[in-house]
Amino acid sequence: MGELSKATNVTKRTIDYYTNLGLLAAERSPSNYRLYNESAIDRLLFIEECKQKQLSLTDIKKELIDRYAEEIDVQEIRAKIQDIEQEVSTLINQMGRDQEVVKKHIDSTRLIQSMQLLMLLLTKT
């Protein structure tokens, strides 16, 4: 986040706010830090341009979806997969050695998450 802030001259707090609103997508590092790819600079500069034009955050989000639809979908899916992997890891640690219970729970979680991702993608088209 610090590098993105320096590259765009936008405060970390603003970047965090945009990320929480879904205007920017970030992946998570193993230590749970937000990681932004190189296209985040373009998106952040685009957001700042839209703000200069007095667009609302809702309108900016629509503009971003139109402009970066495929990229946002992929990043959201990657972030969701990372969340699922972390959840599964936590569950395995909590449940110990009872692998059959873990397997059933993992299968249920994956099914639910897959359905949620599918619904997310369908609502964006």
N, C-alpha and C positions, 0 to 999 in steps of 0.2 A: 504494500500500500504506500509505503514511503517513497519508493521509486516512481510510482504512478503520480503521486502528489507533486514530486519535483518536476517530472516531465511535463505536467499539464498546468502547474501553478494553481492547483485546486487543493483545498485543505483536506487532510485525512478525514476530518469529521464529515465534510461534504461527501467525500467518496463513500464513507461508511453509510451515510444517509441514502445516497443513490443506490447502493448495493441492497440495503434493506428494503427499499421500495421496488426493487427488481429492475431498475434502470441499467445497472451494471451486473455482470455475472462474474463470480469468483469461484475458483476451485479451492479446496482446503489442503494444506500440507499435512503431513503426519502429526505435526505438533499443533494442528488446528489453526494455523495462520492463513489468512486469505491470500490467494495467489491470483494475480490478474495476468492474462496473456497480452501480447502486443497490441491486439485490436482494441483493448480497453482504452488505450490512448485516443484512438480515433473516436470511439463512442463517447468518451468523456468530453472531448473537444466539441463533438456534435451537440451534446447536451448543453454545453456552455453557449454555443451559438444559438440554440433554440431559446435559451433563457434571455439572451440579448434581444431576441425578437419578441419577448414578452409572452412566450407560449407557457401554458400551465404545465405542471408536471404530468398530468393525465394526457395532455396532447403530446408532450415529449415522449411519453412511453409508447403512444400509438405510432409516432414517427419512427421510433427506434425499432418497433416490431416490424413495421413495413420495410425499413432499411436493412435490418440485420436479422430477419426472421430465422433463417436457417442456422446461423451461428448461435443465436440465443437458445434455440431448441437444443442444439448439441451440448452447449454448456450447461443448460439446466439439467439435461439428462445425465451428464457426467457428474455434476454436483450431487444429484439424487443418488446415483450409483455409489459415490463415495460415502454418502450418509448411510446407505443400506449396508455397505461393507463394514463400516464402523459399528453399526447396530448389531450386525451378525457377530462380529468379533466380541463385542461386549456380552452378547447372549451366550456365546460359547464359553467365555470365561465364567459367567455367572452360573451356568447350568452344569459345569464340570464335565464329567465323563459320560453322561447319559446321552449318547449320540443319537439314539432314535428320537428322543424328544426334541433334541436340537434340530435334527433333519426335518421333522414335521413342521417345526416353527419357522425354519428358514424357508421351506417351500411355501408356507402360508404367507410369509412376509414378502417373498418375491412376487407371488401372485397379486397380492394387494398393491404393491409398488408398481408392478407392470400395468395394472389397470389404471392406477392414478396417472402414470406417465402417458398412457394412451388417451385418457380423458383430457389431459393438459394439451397434448398435441392436437386433438380433435377440436378443442375449443379455440385454438389459434388459427384454424383454417377457415 
